[in-house]
Amino acid sequence: MKRLIQILTPSDSSFSPMTFTRQPVVQRFWYGGLVAGLAGFALGFALWMWQHGVLAVSGDYFFYKLWHARMQIMGFLGSFLLGFALQSGPHVAGGKPPPSKSLLHLCHLLWVGLFFSGLPFAPLATLGDLVVSVVYGGAGYFLYRVTAEGNPKLRLPRGYPLAAGMTLMAIAPWLPLEDPGVALFVLWCGPVTMALVAAQQLIQNVMGGTLLQERAARRFVAALGVAWICSAWAAFIPGGSWRLAGAGWLVTLLLLLHGTGFIPAARGFGWAAINVTLSLGFFHGVAGALWLLLGEGSLDVVVHLLGAAFLTTLILGVTVRVTGFFSAGAVLSDRATAYLVGLWGVVAWSRSFSPVWPMNEGWTLWMSLAGATLLGVWGVRTGYRLFKIRELVPVSLGGKKE
């Protein structure tokens, strides 16, 4: 039995401790992201089972759906993207990072804002939403400054889209996110846009792909701008077409894949977890764009293809890699991570297509339990390794005193 486990999940080579040149901020944001994600997914699985008759409960379904969307978009996805953008964004855009202390203020404000926004007293809830907007707007401002002072070659394909996606998240607290069309607009133009920037960095630096530049960069950004406009039109203006938005996002994704040389890079990279993560992530994103383009109807399908399949897959695979390097120890073995994101895809697709594919109560229950188990293993292991980061940071940079 032990030999079988070793064959299925062989151990990886040990990690070398990082040399920190500034106080890391990534783990501060990801702590909260883990909590929000586990709570948000628990509520999401409960709503899914409620919808399919597995849970016999009563109440305002759409009220809980709104809070599921808020926790997932502003708490889970937002926290992980904030952590990545504020830790690695300056490197991605080729600029100088702002002081870590100023970035940590945003972390504290985010969780104060999210707490107050959930209170039943309207003035405090409004104050909380305002604070959350300030956090995302402030992060966008930092990223614009870094981009403007950074590498000119990286501004167009990376820096400005990253800053724009982060800034757009500032309006999320004021939108009816329980509306699938509105949620879809926020997901595409906020988290997905930022994820496409992060993917460029990984494809080039890890997988040996190419940098988007010159004509390829201009085409990518032009397609991204058109996709943004079409998504806003479809979400907020009568007569808008999600088919046009789907076409815009499909072209954007294909231009990115072609311009970075992802497919040849992936072919030569083997079955490493980061390759599986990015390949599955892009597959889910392209599927979502195609669903819109073909006009199949249910926007809820695309919301979950983006949120549960595309973005969560990227978060699972990328956080395992980043946390391992920052903490000098594996969260999960590379093979186990590849299995994790693959199995998660089954759960995510089951949830995504449940509005249009008949599913019995048993399948919904088992997929919910499987999803909770996968996320629980990932969350516990990631949280443990995040706590180890402080032990490696020098005291002069805010590390733990002996």
N, C-alpha and C positions, 0 to 999 in steps of 0.2 A: 504493500500500500504506500509506504513512504517513497519507494522508488517511482511509483506511478505519479505521485504528486510532484516529485522532482522533475520528471519528464514533462509534465503538463505546465509547471511553473518553475523553470530553472532559476536559480538565484542569479542576480546581476553582479557586476563588478562593483566594488565599494566606491562611495562618493568621496571626493576630496573636499575638506572644509573650504568654504569660500573666504576670500579676503574682502572684507567689507570696507568700502571707502566712504560710506555714509550710513546713517541709521536706516535700516530697512523699514518700510511701511506696509509691505504687501500683506504680512500676516495679520496686522491690525484690522484691515478691511475684511480679510477672509475669515477671521473668527466669526464676525457677525453674519457674513454670507452663509456660513455653514448652518448657523442657528436658523436664519430666515429660510434657507432652502429646505432644511428638514421639516420645519413647521409648515412651509408653503406646500411642499409635496404631500405631507400628511393630510392637509386640508384638501388638496387636489384629488388624492386617491379616495378620500371620504366622499367628495362630491361625485366622483365617477361611480362609486358603488351605490350612492344614493340615487343617481340618475338611472341606474340599471336595476334597481330594486333589491340590491344586496343588503343595503342598510334601510331599515324602516324608521325613518326619522321625519320630523316635521320642522317647518321654519321657512324663512325667506331664502330660497335657493339663490336668487340673484344677489342678495346681500353678501352671502358667503362667497359667491363667485367673484364679486368685486374685490373682496379682501384676499382671496387666493391670487388674483391677478396683481394686486398691489404688492403683496409679499414677494411674489416671484420676480416681477419686473424691477421694482425699486429696491427690494431687500436682497434677494438672492442674486439675480443677474447683475444688478447695479453694483453691489458690493464687490463681486469678483472682478467686474470690469474696471471699477475704480482702483482696486488693488493693483491690477495689471497695468493700467494706464499711468498711474502715479509712480509706480516703481520702475516700469520698463518703458513707459511712453517717451521720456527724454532720449533714451537710447534708440528707440524706434524712429524718432524724428530727427536724430542727430544733433540734439541740443543739450544744454546744461540743465540739470534738474534743480528745481527750487529747493529751499531748505526743508528737511524732513519734518521739522516741528510744525511748520505751517500746513503741511499736508495732513499731519495727524489731527490738527484741529478740525479738518473736514470730516475725519472719521468719527470723532466724538459728536460733532453736530449732526451727522447723518442719523445716528442711533437715537439721539435726543429728539430729532425731528420725526422719525418714524414712530417713536413711542407716543409723542403727543398727538400725532395725526390719527392714532387709533383710539383716542379717548372719546367718550360720548358727548363731551361738552364742546359745542361747536366753535367757540372762540379759540380754545386751546388746540382743537384739531386743525383749524385754519392756520394758526401759528406754526404748528408742526409741518404742515404742507409747505409753508413759506420757507422754513428752515431747510427742508429737503431740497427745494428748488435752489436755494442759495448754495448748497453743497455741490449739486451737479453743475450749476452755473459757474461756481468758483473753480471747480476742476477743469471745466472747459476753458476758462480764462487762463489758468496755468498752462494748459496744453497749447493754446494759441500763442502765448508768450514764448514757450519753449520752441515751438515750430518756427516762429518768426525769426528767432535768433539761431536756429539750427542749420543743418545741412540743406542748402537750396534744392538739391536733387530729391530730397525726401519730403519736401513740403506738400507737393501736389498729390502724390499717391498715398501718403501715409499721414503726415502731420495734420493737415487741414481736415480730412475726413474723420480722423480720430477726435479732434477737438469739436467738430460739428456734431458728431454722434453723441458725445458727452453733453454738450450744451443742450441738445434737443431733449435729453432726459429731464431737464429742469421743468418742462411743462407737464410731465407725466402725472404729478400729484393732482392736477386740476382737470384731468380728463376722465370721462366715464370708461374706465378700462374693462368693465364688464361687457361692453359692446365689442364684439369680435373685430369689427372693422377698425375701430379706434386702437384696440390693442395691437392689431396687425401693423398699423401705421407706426406706432411707437417701436415695436419690435424690429421692423425692417430698418427704420431710419436711425434708431438708437443702437441697441445691442448688436444687431447684425452688421451694421456699418462698422462699428468698432472691432467686431470679430474678424472682418475681412482685412483690417489693417494688421491685427495680431497674426493672422494667418500668413500674410506676406512676409513678416519677420521670420516666422518659423520655417516657411518654405525655403527662404534664401539661406538663413544661417544654420539651420539644422539639417535640412534635406538636400541642400546643394542646388536649389533652384536659382532663378535669376531675379534681379531687381527690376520692378516696373519703372521704366524711364522713357523720357521723350514721348514719341507718338503713342506707345502702349499706355503710358501713364495718363496722357491727355484723353485717350479714348475711354479708359476706365473711369476717370472722374466725370467725363461728360455723361456717360451712361448712368453713373451713380446719381448725378444731379437730375437727370430725366426720371429715374426711378423714384427719387424723393418727391418730385413734383406730381407725378402720376399717383403715388400713394396718398399724398395729402388731398389731391382732387377726389380720389375714390372714397376716402374716409370722411371727408367733411363737406363736400360740395355735391348737391344733387346732380345726377347725370354722369358722375365720375365712373370710370371703368376699372375694375380690378384686373380685367384681362390685359389692359395696357400696362398696369403696374407690374403684373406678372411677367410680361414681355420685357419690361425695363430691367427687372431684377434678374431674369434669366440671362439677358445680354451682359449685364454687369458681372455676374458670376463666371460666365464663359470667358469674358475678356480677362478676368483675373487669373483663371486657370491657365489660359493660353499665355498671357504675358509673363507669368512667373515660371513657366515651364513645369507646372506641377505634375502633369501626367508622366512625362519621362523621368522626372525626379522620383516620383512614387514607385515607378516600375523598378528602378534600380536600388530602392531603399529597403526592400524586403518587408517582412511582417512586423517591424518594430511598432510599438504602441503608438508613437506619435504619427506614424504613417496611417495606421488604422484609424486613429482619431480624426485626422484631417480628411481622409478619404470618405469616411462615413459622414462626417459633418457636412462636407460639400454635397454628398449624395442627398442628404436630407434637405439642404437648402435648395438644390436644383429641383427636387420633387415638389417642394412648396411653391416655387415659381411656376413650374409646369401646371400644377393644380389650378392656380389662378389663371394662367394663360388659356387653359382648356375650358375654363368656365364651368367647373363641375358643381358649383353651388356653395357648399358649406365652407364659410370662412373659418369656422372653428377648427377644421382639419388643418389649415395652414398655420393658425395660431400655435397649435401644438407641434406641428412639424418644425416650426422655428424654435419655439420655447423649449419643449421637452426633448425633441430629437436633435436639431442642429446645435443650438447654443449649449444645452446641458451636456451633450456629448463632448464638445470642445472643452467645457469647464472640467469635466471629469478627467479627460486625458491630459490636458495642459497643466492643471493644478498638481496632479501626481508628479509630473516631470519637474515643474518649478519648485514645488515644496521639497522634493528630494534633493535638489541642488542647494537650496538655501539652508536646509537643515542637515546636510551631509549624511543623509540616510534615506533608504528607499521607503516610500509610502506603501507601495506594492511592487512586486517584480514587474518587469516590462511585459512578460507574457500574461500575467494575471491582469494587468491593466488593459491589454488588448481584449481579453475575454470580457472584462467588465464593460467596456464601451460597446462591444458587440451584443452582449446580452441586454444591455440597457436599450439598444436600438429596437429589440423585439417588444419591450415594454412600451417604449415611446410610440412606436407605430401602432400598437394595439390601441393606445389611448387616442392617438391622432385620428384614426379612421373609425373609431367607435360611433360617431354620429351617422355614418353612411354604410357601415358594414354590420349586419346583425351579429351580436355577441351575447352568449348566454351568461347567466349570473356566475357560473363556475369559472369561466375564463376571466371575467372581470375581477373576481376575487383573487384568483391565483396570480394574475398579472400585477395586481396591486401589492400582494405580499412579496412577489419577486422584486418589484421595483423598490419597495421599502427595504428589503434585505440588501440589495445592491447599494443603495444610497447610504444605508446604515454602515456597511463595511467601509465604503469610501470615506464617509464623514468622520467616523471614529479614527481611522488610520491617518487621515489628513490632519485632523485636529491635533492628534498626538504629535505628529512631526512638526506642525506649526509652532507648538509650544517649545520645541527643541531649538528653534532658531535663535531665541534670545541668549541661550547659553553660548553661542558662537560669536555673538557680537561683542566687540571690545567695550569695556566700561566707558571709554572716552567717547563712544558713539551711542551711549545709552543702554549698553548691555548689562547683564546681570552681574552684581558684585559677588565676589567669592565670600 
